[in-house]
Amino acid sequence: MAQPAFLSSLRSRLRTPPPPPHIQPRRAYHVELGAREKALLEEDVALKRFKSFKNNVKQVSKIGNVLTLVVFAACSYEIVALATSTQ
């Protein structure tokens, strides 16, 4: 009887031994940043006015959530009112 391909590939994966521990891991050791990287990470005064502020973003997000709930509640109310009025 022929076995499905996915079972044979699964068996071959299970038979392969784990990689030896002397192989270099994907993450390298920590290396100090160069002058260019440090300059790029510094705060730029020219871009400061375009920075979004966390509190404003949270406030707008809360307002959007409240408006979504209000619209959902109003639609639900209209559906229930229409269903009860036709009965």
C-alpha distance (Angstrom), angle and dihedral (degrees) to the residues before:
residue distance angle dihedral
M1 . . .
A2 3.83 . .
Q3 3.78 116.3 .
P4 3.78 121.8 -137.2
A5 3.79 116.3 -99.5
F6 3.78 95.2 -120.0
L7 3.81 92.1 57.7
S8 3.79 93.1 51.3
S9 3.82 91.8 47.8
L10 3.80 89.7 49.1
R11 3.79 91.0 51.6
S12 3.79 92.0 49.4
R13 3.81 90.5 51.1
L14 3.78 91.4 50.1
R15 3.82 91.6 50.6
T16 3.80 95.7 53.6
P17 3.81 112.1 98.4
P18 3.82 119.7 -121.0
P19 3.82 115.9 -95.2
P20 3.81 115.7 -88.6
P21 3.81 115.9 -96.8
H22 3.81 94.1 -121.7
I23 3.83 92.4 71.5
Q24 3.81 113.1 108.7
P25 3.82 112.4 -102.9
R26 3.81 119.4 -122.1
R27 3.79 93.1 -110.4
A28 3.75 113.9 73.1
Y29 3.76 125.9 -146.6
H30 3.78 118.3 -85.1
V31 3.78 113.3 -83.0
E32 3.79 123.2 -167.9
L33 3.79 116.3 -109.2
G34 3.76 118.2 -105.2
A35 3.80 126.4 -126.1
R36 3.81 92.8 -93.8
E37 3.80 93.7 51.5
K38 3.79 91.6 47.8
A39 3.81 90.6 49.9
L40 3.80 90.9 50.4
L41 3.81 91.8 51.0
E42 3.79 94.3 51.6
E43 3.79 118.4 101.9
D44 3.80 113.1 -96.0
V45 3.81 114.6 -141.9
A46 3.83 93.0 -156.5
L47 3.81 91.5 58.9
K48 3.79 96.1 44.1
R49 3.81 94.8 95.0
F50 3.82 91.0 56.7
K51 3.78 93.5 53.4
S52 3.78 114.5 115.9
F53 3.76 114.1 -132.3
K54 3.77 119.5 -131.9
N55 3.81 95.9 -135.7
N56 3.80 93.3 52.8
V57 3.78 91.4 48.9
K58 3.80 91.2 50.2
Q59 3.80 91.4 48.7
V60 3.81 93.5 50.4
S61 3.79 89.7 46.7
K62 3.82 91.3 52.7
I63 3.82 91.6 48.3
G64 3.81 89.6 50.9
N65 3.80 91.3 49.9
V66 3.81 91.9 49.9
L67 3.81 92.2 48.5
T68 3.79 90.5 49.6
L69 3.81 90.9 52.5
V70 3.82 92.0 47.5
V71 3.80 92.4 51.5
F72 3.81 91.4 46.4
A73 3.81 91.7 49.4
A74 3.82 92.1 47.9
C75 3.80 92.2 49.8
S76 3.79 91.2 47.6
Y77 3.80 90.7 49.2
E78 3.80 91.8 50.4
I79 3.81 91.9 49.3
V80 3.82 92.2 49.6
A81 3.82 92.3 44.5
L82 3.81 91.2 50.0
A83 3.81 92.2 47.4
T84 3.82 93.7 49.4
S85 3.80 94.4 44.5
T86 3.81 93.7 54.4
Q87 3.81 93.4 52.3
